[in-house]
């Protein structure tokens, strides 16, 4: 569980900065508006990523695939 949480945090921080850059570049929105968008969308994505990663770990740790 610790690895999933650390990976999710690192992923989310990177996604935050990428989202700010994309919103600012694509829409021309102000940095403040881009930051609001970058908090919401990556936050939701982080939850999905964590659930997906935990499911992946559970599936492959419980199977006998070697």
C-alpha positions as CSV (number, residue, x, y, z in Angstrom):
1,X,0.0,0.0,0.0
2,X,2.9,2.4,0.8
3,X,4.3,2.1,-2.8
4,X,0.9,2.8,-4.3
5,X,0.5,5.9,-2.2
6,X,4.0,7.3,-2.9
7,X,3.6,6.6,-6.6
8,X,0.2,8.3,-6.6
9,X,1.6,11.4,-4.8
10,X,4.5,11.7,-7.3
11,X,2.1,11.2,-10.2
12,X,-0.3,13.8,-8.9
13,X,2.4,16.5,-8.4
14,X,3.7,16.0,-11.9
15,X,0.1,16.0,-13.3
16,X,-0.6,19.3,-11.5
17,X,2.2,21.1,-13.2
18,X,1.4,19.5,-16.6
19,X,-2.2,20.5,-16.3
20,X,-1.3,24.1,-15.4
21,X,0.9,24.3,-18.5
22,X,-1.6,22.8,-20.8
23,X,-4.6,24.9,-19.7
24,X,-2.5,28.1,-19.9
25,X,-1.1,27.2,-23.3
26,X,-4.2,25.8,-24.9
27,X,-6.9,28.2,-23.6
28,X,-4.8,31.2,-22.7
29,X,-6.4,31.2,-19.3
30,X,-4.8,33.1,-16.4
31,X,-2.4,31.2,-14.1
32,X,-5.0,31.4,-11.3
33,X,-7.8,29.8,-13.5
34,X,-5.3,27.2,-14.7
35,X,-4.3,26.4,-11.2
36,X,-7.9,25.8,-10.1
37,X,-8.4,23.4,-13.0
38,X,-5.1,21.8,-12.3
39,X,-6.2,21.1,-8.7
40,X,-9.5,19.5,-9.6
41,X,-8.8,17.3,-12.6
42,X,-5.5,15.8,-11.3
43,X,-7.1,15.3,-7.9
44,X,-9.8,13.2,-9.4
45,X,-7.3,11.4,-11.6
46,X,-5.1,10.7,-8.5
47,X,-8.0,8.8,-6.9
48,X,-8.6,6.8,-10.0
49,X,-4.8,6.1,-10.4
50,X,-4.6,4.9,-6.8
51,X,-7.6,2.6,-7.1
52,X,-6.2,1.2,-10.4
53,X,-2.7,0.7,-9.0
54,X,-4.1,-1.1,-5.9
55,X,-6.3,-3.3,-8.0
56,X,-3.3,-4.1,-10.3
57,X,-1.1,-5.0,-7.3
58,X,-3.9,-7.1,-5.8
59,X,-4.6,-9.0,-9.0
60,X,-0.9,-9.8,-9.7
61,X,0.0,-10.6,-6.2
62,X,-2.9,-13.0,-5.8
63,X,-2.3,-14.8,-9.1
64,X,0.4,-17.4,-9.5
65,X,1.8,-15.9,-12.6
66,X,5.6,-16.2,-12.5
